[in-house]
Amino acid sequence: MKKTWKRVPLGPLQTNCYLYAKENGDCLIFDPGEEAQKLIGIIREKGWKPVAILLTHAHFDHIGAVDPVREYFGIPVYIHKKEADWLSSPALNGSQYFQMGPIQARAADELITAEGVMKIGGFTFEVLHTPGHSPGSVSYYDKDERIVFSGDALFRGSIGRTDLPGGSHEQLLSSLKSKLMKLPADTLCLSGHGPETVLEDESLHNPFLQ
């Protein structure tokens, strides 16, 4: 069943939220970072039916709309266990270091505890633990569609910052080379900021991967 994705940049940092929908209208919400009412309006306009919120990680610019969106649609939130405490902690999620006020959300409903196949609401992903930008960063790979939601691990021509709590440049490079770049070369990478890219292009041109 063919799936459709829509990128919705949200908030002052224009963090990419992705809506990933099946033909029957069921959809997933990746990283609802801000502007909950805008996001809800787009989903309603499309006639899509969200089944879950999947977080690639818990930095403040990816979680600002988690609670209102979760409550509006009555859906669960998934996050990696290593960032279970980050949703409620401005110190851990980084919001206390920026001039936008503390950002917090309630605890996730489900914790991702291991890599492997994840099935939710008729969607199937391979979950890859890709730490470095943050300790609990994960990438969600849809094998059928050759799409990976990479969060802030990999961008077109760049990689995620590693100067926030729990970040590690060496660990991020290891994650990219041992996990993401092992996926098929024609995989479409949907990043947390900026435009999409293709893994083959990054392997050839991304200066951090040479």
N, C-alpha and C positions, 0 to 999 in steps of 0.2 A: 504493500500500500504506500503510494507516494506521499512524502511529507513536505510541508511548506515551512520555511523559516522567515521570520521578520525581525530585523534589528531595530531596537528602539533606544537611542541614546538618551540617557536620563541624568538630571542633576547638573550641578555646576562643573563636574569633571567629565560630563558627557559619557558616563559609563554605559557600555552596551548591555542592555537587557535583551534577551532573545526569547521570542515566542516560537514554539516548535509544534506545529499542528499536523494531525493526520486528516485524511479525507473526510472522516466522520465528524470532525470538529473537535475531538479531544486534543488538548494541548498541554505542553509543559512550559513553565516560566523559569528561565535561567536568570539569576542575579537581578532581581528587581531593586535597583539602587536608589531610586528617588521618584518623586512625582507620581504617587500612587494613583491619583484620580485620572491623570493622563493615561496611564497604563491600563487601568480598568476600562476606560472609555474605548480604547483601541480594541481590547479583547471583546467587549460587548458589540462594538460596531462590526467586527468580523464574525460574530456569532459563534466564537470558539468557547469550549468548555474546559477550563483548566482542571488538571487532575493532581498537580503537585508543583512545588517550587523547589528547584535544584540549585544549590549554591556551589560555585566553583571554589569559593573561599569566603572568609568573613570580614574582609576589610570594609570600612564604613561606607565607601561609595558603592558597594555591591549589595548592601542590606537595608538601606534607609526606608524602603517601602515594603519590607517583608511582612510586618504585622498587619497593616491595613489591607494588603492584598490577600494575605492568608485568611484574614477574618471575613473579607467580602465574599470570597469564593468557598470558604470552608474546606481548605486543602492543607495537606501536610507539607512541612519544610524539611529538606534533607541537607545535611552537612557532614563533613568528615569529623570523626571523633576527636581529632587533635585540635579542632577549633570549636568544640562544643561550648566552651565558656566565653568565646569571643563575642557572641551576639550581644551579650549583656554588659560587656566591659569596654568602655571608651578607651582605656589604656591599651588593651589588646587589639581592638579593631582599628585603632589608629585615629579615631575621631578627635581625641583630646589634643592631638598635635597640630590640628588644623583649625582655622578660624570659622568653623561652621557650627560650633556647638556640639555637645555630646550626642552620639547616635547609638541607640540601643534597640534590641529586639528581644522578644521572649525566646526561651530555649527552643531548639529545633525539635520537631516531632520524631524524626528518625535520624540515627547516626550511621554514617558509612564507616564500617569497621575494617574492610579489606578490599583489595582489588578484585576484579572479576566481573561476571555478568550480573547486571542489575535489570530487573523487569519491574516496570511500574506503569499501571494504567494502559497496558497494551503496547508500551514502548519498551525496547530492549537496548541497553547500552553495555559497552565494556567500560568499567570505571578504572581509570589509571591514576594512581597517586603520584602527583608531579610537584613535590615540594621544592622550595627554594625562594619563590616569591613570598610564600608563607608556609608554615609547617603542614597545614592541612589542605593545601591546594590540590584539587582533583580536576581531571579532564574527563569529559564524557564522550565516548566514541560510538557513533552509530555505524556499524559495519555495513549495513545494507545500503545506506545513503552515502557512505564515505565522507562523513562529516564529523569533526571533533570540536567540541566546545571547550576551549583551552583556558578560559578565564584570563588572568594576567601573566600566565607563564610565557606565552609566545605572542608576539605582534608581527605585523608585516614589517620586516626589516629591523626588528628590535626584539628585546626580551623584557620581562618584568623587572621592576626595581627590587632591590634586595636590602634597602637601608631601613626598613621598618622592622618592628619586633619579630624575631623568629626568622628573618630573611637570611639567605646564604647564596652568594653568587655561584660558588662552586657547586652547591647542591642543585641549584636551578639548571646549570649547564649539564649536570649529570642526568637530571630528570628529562631534559629535552632530548639529549642524545640517546639515552637508553630506553625512553618510553615514546614520546611523541614522534620523533624522527624515525622510529621503527615502523610506524604505520605506513600504509601504501602511499606512494609518492603523490598520487592524484587526490589525496584527501583534502577536503576543504576545511580550513581552520577558521573558526569563528571566535575572534578574540574579545577580550574584555574592554578594549579601547581601540578605536580606529577601524579601518576597513578589514574585510576578510582577506585571506591569502591562501595559497596552496602550498603544501609541505615541500613539494619539489622545488618551488621558487625559493623557499627559505633555505633549503639545503645548498642551493647554488649561490644565493646572493646575500643572505643574512650574515653580517660581519661577525656576529657572536658565535656562529655555528661553523666557521671556517677553520 
